[in-house]
Amino acid sequence: PQFVVEARWLKILGLSGCRFTTCLDIKLPQLQSLSLCHSCFDDKSLLERFLLGCPLVEYVKISCCNWMDKLLSVPNLPELKHFECLFCDMVDIIQINAVKLRTFSFATLKEVKELWPMTIDWTACATALKELKIYANGAADIDMLETPISQLLFLETLDIRGCKSYAGFKISNQNLKRLIFRDCSHMSATQLDAPKLELLEFNNCDKPFLPCNASNKLQIHFSLFFRGHSIEWLLRLKYFLGTLKHWED
């Protein structure tokens, strides 16, 4: 109903199963948190217009939604700090213009490489973004993320899930403190240069052997499945642990 999207004092709004058309006029001047689930937008730029109607929004979560445009454009809202886009199909271009955005999460729905965005542009928020979560679900190689991630010089937390790496990739960041890999298969020839890194976590990764330059306070958390691996694999793991500065046994 129109009164829902013209509620002057509304601060938290969650909508599910909705269909938005071009005639909808969004006026939510006090909204701080917005959640849209299993909804669709019938026109290009309609999602962006929806967000622009919430000038003070701080947190936005969009899950299992679709729109007519392949562009996901996050406008420059003055208070926007957290944005999540989860399991929304057919996103070909991600363009973030929010200069104060601190956390960004993106997840694909299907294990199809062609559904992974071809372009990710977060130049506008490169100095503000502190936390990045990527859930590829097998739709992307980690190598595809190397260049976009290298642009985020002030990133402190990087959480990568469901990616593959058949070639080599490099993570070089002077401010990174937390690096998490989950369900990343065939990781190999990887290089890590993060002198301030304090936490390195591997959960269900085939080859967690990263030559790394990290902090003396580095903690490493492993959760591994040994089935299907050889004694040589175990020896490689032992050798990698032995290269760490505080390794004892």
C-alpha positions as CSV (number, residue, x, y, z in Angstrom):
1,P,0.0,0.0,0.0
2,Q,1.2,3.5,-0.8
3,F,1.0,4.6,2.8
4,V,3.8,2.1,3.7
5,V,6.3,3.9,1.4
6,E,5.2,7.4,2.6
7,A,5.6,6.8,6.3
8,R,7.4,9.9,7.6
9,W,8.6,8.4,11.0
10,L,9.3,4.8,9.9
11,K,12.8,3.7,10.9
12,I,12.9,-0.1,10.1
13,L,11.2,-1.6,7.1
14,G,11.2,-5.3,5.9
15,L,9.3,-6.3,2.8
16,S,9.0,-9.8,1.3
17,G,7.2,-11.0,-1.8
18,C,6.5,-7.6,-3.3
19,R,6.4,-6.3,-6.9
20,F,7.5,-2.7,-7.4
21,T,6.3,-0.7,-10.4
22,T,7.3,2.6,-11.9
23,C,4.3,4.4,-10.4
24,L,5.6,3.8,-6.9
25,D,6.8,6.9,-5.1
26,I,9.1,6.3,-2.2
27,K,9.3,8.8,0.7
28,L,10.9,7.4,3.8
29,P,12.8,10.4,5.2
30,Q,13.7,8.7,8.6
31,L,14.3,5.1,7.5
32,Q,17.5,3.6,8.9
33,S,17.2,-0.1,8.0
34,L,15.8,-1.6,4.9
35,S,15.3,-5.3,4.0
36,L,13.9,-6.6,0.7
37,C,13.4,-10.3,0.1
38,H,11.9,-12.3,-2.8
39,S,10.8,-9.2,-4.5
40,C,11.0,-7.8,-8.1
41,F,11.4,-4.4,-9.7
42,D,9.6,-4.0,-13.0
43,D,11.7,-1.2,-14.5
44,K,15.4,-0.2,-14.9
45,S,16.9,2.0,-12.1
46,L,13.8,1.4,-10.0
47,L,15.9,-0.2,-7.2
48,E,18.2,2.8,-7.2
49,R,15.2,5.2,-7.1
50,F,13.8,3.2,-4.2
51,L,17.0,3.7,-2.2
52,L,17.2,7.4,-3.1
53,G,13.8,7.8,-1.4
54,C,15.5,6.7,1.9
55,P,18.1,9.5,2.3
56,L,19.1,8.5,5.9
57,V,19.2,4.7,5.5
58,E,22.3,3.1,7.1
59,Y,21.7,-0.6,6.5
60,V,20.3,-2.2,3.3
61,K,19.9,-6.0,2.7
62,I,18.5,-7.3,-0.6
63,S,18.1,-11.0,-0.9
64,C,16.6,-13.3,-3.6
65,C,15.3,-10.3,-5.6
66,N,15.4,-9.5,-9.3
67,W,15.2,-6.4,-11.5
68,M,15.0,-5.6,-15.2
69,D,18.5,-4.1,-15.3
70,K,21.8,-6.1,-15.0
71,L,23.3,-3.2,-13.2
72,L,23.4,-3.1,-9.4
73,S,23.9,0.6,-8.6
74,V,24.3,1.7,-5.0
75,P,23.7,5.4,-4.8
76,N,25.7,7.9,-2.6
77,L,23.4,8.1,0.4
78,P,25.0,10.2,3.2
79,E,24.5,7.7,6.0
80,L,24.7,4.3,4.1
81,K,27.3,2.1,5.9
82,H,26.2,-1.5,5.3
83,F,25.0,-3.1,2.1
84,E,24.2,-6.7,1.3
85,C,23.1,-8.2,-2.0
86,L,22.5,-11.9,-1.6
87,F,21.4,-14.5,-4.1
88,C,20.0,-12.0,-6.7
89,D,20.4,-13.4,-10.2
90,M,21.7,-11.6,-13.4
91,V,23.9,-8.9,-11.8
92,D,26.5,-8.1,-14.5
93,I,27.8,-4.8,-13.2
94,I,28.2,-3.7,-9.6
95,Q,28.7,0.1,-9.1
96,I,29.0,1.5,-5.6
97,N,28.8,5.2,-5.3
98,A,28.3,5.4,-1.5
99,V,31.4,7.2,-0.2
100,K,30.9,6.1,3.5
101,L,30.1,2.5,2.9
102,R,32.0,0.3,5.4
103,T,30.8,-3.2,4.7
104,F,29.7,-4.9,1.5
105,S,28.4,-8.4,1.1
106,F,27.6,-10.2,-2.2
107,A,26.5,-13.7,-2.9
108,T,25.5,-15.6,-6.0
109,L,22.7,-18.1,-6.2
110,K,23.9,-20.6,-8.8
111,E,27.2,-22.3,-9.6
112,V,27.4,-20.7,-13.0
113,K,30.5,-18.7,-13.9
114,E,28.6,-16.6,-16.4
115,L,26.3,-15.2,-13.6
116,W,29.3,-13.7,-11.8
117,P,29.5,-9.9,-12.3
118,M,31.9,-8.9,-15.1
119,T,32.6,-5.5,-13.6
120,I,32.9,-4.4,-9.9
121,D,33.5,-0.7,-9.4
122,W,33.8,0.5,-5.8
123,T,36.2,3.3,-6.5
124,A,34.0,5.8,-4.7
125,C,34.1,3.9,-1.4
126,A,37.7,2.5,-1.7
127,T,38.9,4.6,1.3
128,A,35.9,3.8,3.5
129,L,35.3,0.1,2.9
130,K,36.6,-1.9,5.8
131,E,34.8,-5.3,5.4
132,L,34.2,-7.3,2.3
133,K,32.3,-10.6,2.1
134,I,32.2,-12.6,-1.2
135,Y,30.1,-15.8,-1.4
136,A,30.7,-17.1,-4.9
137,N,29.1,-20.6,-4.5
138,G,31.4,-22.0,-7.2
139,A,30.4,-19.3,-9.7
140,A,33.8,-17.5,-9.7
141,D,37.5,-18.1,-9.5
142,I,39.4,-16.2,-6.8
143,D,41.6,-15.0,-9.6
144,M,38.7,-12.9,-10.9
145,L,38.7,-11.0,-7.6
146,E,42.4,-10.1,-7.4
147,T,42.2,-6.8,-9.3
148,P,39.0,-5.5,-7.6
149,I,40.3,-6.4,-4.1
150,S,43.7,-4.7,-4.8
151,Q,41.8,-1.4,-5.1
152,L,40.6,-1.5,-1.5
153,L,43.7,-0.3,0.2
154,F,42.0,0.3,3.6
155,L,40.2,-3.1,3.8
156,E,40.5,-4.8,7.2
157,T,38.4,-7.9,6.9
158,L,38.1,-10.1,3.8
159,D,35.8,-13.1,3.8
160,I,35.8,-15.3,0.7
161,R,33.5,-18.4,0.4
162,G,32.9,-20.9,-2.3
163,C,35.6,-19.7,-4.8
164,K,38.0,-21.7,-6.8
165,S,41.6,-21.0,-7.9
166,Y,43.4,-23.1,-10.5
167,A,46.1,-20.5,-11.3
168,G,47.7,-18.2,-8.8
169,F,46.5,-15.1,-7.2
170,K,48.0,-12.5,-4.8
171,I,46.5,-10.6,-1.9
172,S,48.6,-7.6,-1.0
173,N,47.1,-5.2,1.5
174,Q,48.9,-3.1,4.2
175,N,45.8,-2.8,6.5
176,L,44.2,-6.2,6.3
177,K,43.7,-7.8,9.7
178,R,41.3,-10.7,9.1
179,L,41.4,-13.1,6.1
180,I,38.9,-15.9,5.9
181,F,38.6,-18.7,3.3
182,R,35.7,-21.1,3.4
183,D,34.8,-23.9,1.0
184,C,37.5,-22.7,-1.5
185,S,38.8,-25.6,-3.5
186,H,42.0,-26.0,-5.6
187,M,43.7,-23.1,-3.9
188,S,47.3,-23.1,-5.2
189,A,50.2,-20.7,-6.0
190,T,48.8,-18.1,-3.7
191,Q,50.7,-15.3,-2.2
192,L,49.8,-13.2,0.8
193,D,51.4,-9.9,1.8
194,A,49.6,-8.5,4.8
195,P,52.0,-7.2,7.5
196,K,49.1,-6.3,9.9
197,L,47.2,-9.6,9.5
198,E,46.1,-11.0,12.9
199,L,43.7,-13.8,11.9
200,L,43.9,-16.3,9.0
201,E,41.1,-18.8,8.8
202,F,40.7,-21.8,6.6
203,N,37.5,-23.9,6.6
204,N,37.1,-26.8,4.3
205,C,39.8,-25.7,1.8
206,D,41.9,-28.3,-0.1
207,K,45.3,-26.6,-0.1
208,P,45.7,-24.1,2.7
209,F,49.3,-23.4,2.0
210,L,49.9,-19.6,1.8
211,P,53.4,-18.1,1.7
212,C,52.7,-15.1,3.9
213,N,54.1,-12.0,5.3
214,A,52.0,-11.2,8.4
215,S,52.0,-9.8,11.9
216,N,53.8,-11.5,14.8
217,K,50.4,-11.8,16.4
218,L,49.0,-13.9,13.6
219,Q,46.5,-16.6,14.6
220,I,45.6,-19.3,12.2
221,H,42.5,-21.4,12.5
222,F,42.2,-24.6,10.5
223,S,39.1,-26.8,9.9
224,L,40.1,-29.5,7.4
225,F,38.8,-32.7,5.9
226,F,41.6,-35.2,5.5
227,R,39.7,-37.7,3.4
228,G,41.2,-38.2,-0.1
229,H,44.6,-36.6,0.8
230,S,47.9,-38.3,0.8
231,I,50.8,-38.4,3.3
232,E,52.6,-35.9,1.0
233,W,49.7,-33.5,1.5
234,L,50.0,-33.8,5.3
235,L,53.8,-33.2,5.0
236,R,53.2,-30.1,3.0
237,L,50.8,-28.9,5.7
238,K,53.4,-29.5,8.4
239,Y,56.0,-27.7,6.3
240,F,53.7,-24.7,5.9
241,L,53.1,-24.5,9.7
242,G,56.8,-24.8,10.3
243,T,57.4,-21.5,8.3
244,L,55.2,-19.6,10.8
245,K,57.2,-17.6,13.4
246,H,55.6,-19.1,16.5
247,W,55.3,-22.7,15.3
248,E,56.4,-25.2,18.0
249,D,55.2,-28.7,17.1
